């Protein structure tokens, strides 16, 4: 069996399963946020139902934090009201993005089944969990009964061999993967990442990879846990874990190979995350805004990569460069490392830890005709403001170099 099949089999109490089987799986962690959670909360109130296990439920306000529109304020109010009325123990009120908070606060571990009311719940596969986004009415059911049926997905294995060059990051790997598989090429399949590059990759990088697995249509992204996973869990998750890995004779519906030795910086062009080209194809495009951060690339590794270009330099006077930490813990690290000062001295704007511009909720919107380069996960038309603006996606290294020059820049060529 593949690692995904093994985790689902364990959760269903079945010795062996295969792609296409239908299983009833026990859920280990269920997350709802302010964006879609109120539908869950209203459904449960209307049912008059009790919650299945408050230790396994996490509620987060991150999408509009703080609210800047009446609708968003109402959603936040309904979220807080539910938390208080149902005595939810694990509640993070504007402390960061759920997809960073759950791993760093010890809710994610190898072998767990985790569901969330957000498509990027697949992020947690970077720590060897089966994690996926589900609908709000499905989540209401999970909150009450603690289990959910799944069709066991087929698995596409993505083998990334060799070694990444200077200024090439995990974001470049997932963008290259998207260019090969397409925006719907892995619909309801598991994406399993393996190979020398993946083994060398940090946990930060692995979370980035799995975060964007859903952009291929995948049900989940996953990486077999190893010593780096175990080290990350120390002080976060103290329970025993099972380190699943795929069998040598596991069946894959497709195997995609990427040569890390020859991989250069990648950029996703409007208006699709899979519309990916080498940076050389769009180099020189003038920018109005750069976004560095989000739940995709808002961790320390990402900010250090961008800071290497911004240190001691100023961004152009016309440019807005937004810094968006994925959590308050990361924000605190940035302060301790002096990176907040560095970014401010470069002319950047520091945002609080939230979904922010990525979800088009409030701050960082773009106007008609403006062009933004961001390290987030989606560049759909109108996602960050005007539908007549353009959104490009890249790694933090590419974004950092581009912010200094004011146009899309190959980070390998340095700053002019």
Number of C-alpha atoms within 10 A of each C-alpha: 19 23 25 32 25 22 25 27 20 17 19 21 13 13 9 12 19 19 18 11 11 14 18 16 20 20 21 20 23 27 26 29 26 25 20 19 28 22 20 23 23 15 17 20 14 8 11 9 14 13 17 15 16 16 12 18 23 21 23 27 28 26 27 26 24 19 18 12 11 9 11 19 16 14 22 26 15 18 26 19 14 19 18 12 8 13 11 18 14 16 20 17 17 21 20 29 26 29 26 25 20 21 20 18 13 16 21 27 31 26 27 25 26 24 26 28 24 20 22 24 26 30 32 33 35 31 30 30 28 31 30 23 22 20 16 20 18 16 28 25 18 24 26 15 16 20 21 17 13 14 15 21 24 24 28 22 21 20 20 23 17 17 18 22 14 11 18 23 26 23 29 28 26 26 30 24 23 25 19 16 18 20 19 14 16 25 18 18 23 29 32 26 25 17 18 14 21 24 19 14 15 17 19 20 22 27 27 28 31 29 29 28 31 29 26 25 20 26 25 33 33 31 29 23 23 15 10 14 20 15 11 18 22 10 10 15 17 10 8 8 13 12 19 20 19 16 11 8 8 12 16 16 13 13 12 14 15 18 15 21 14 10 19 23 26 27 31 28 20 19 18 20 27 25 19 24 17 17 19 14 12 18 14 15 13 18 24 19 23 29 27 29 31 28 28 28 30 26 26 19 16 25 24 17 20 26 21 13 22 26 16 11 17 17 21 17 8 10 20 20 31 22 23 30 31 28 27 18 17 20 24 13 16 20 12 11 13 11 19 21 16 19 25 15 16 20 20 23 16 17 16 18 25 27 28 24 25 26 21 18 22 20 20 22 20 23 16 12 11 18 21 25 32 30 28 29 27 23 24 16 16 18 20 25 21 16 17 14 20 25 28 28 29 30 31 32 30 30 31 34 27 31 33 26 23 24 24 28 27 23 23 15 9 13 16 7
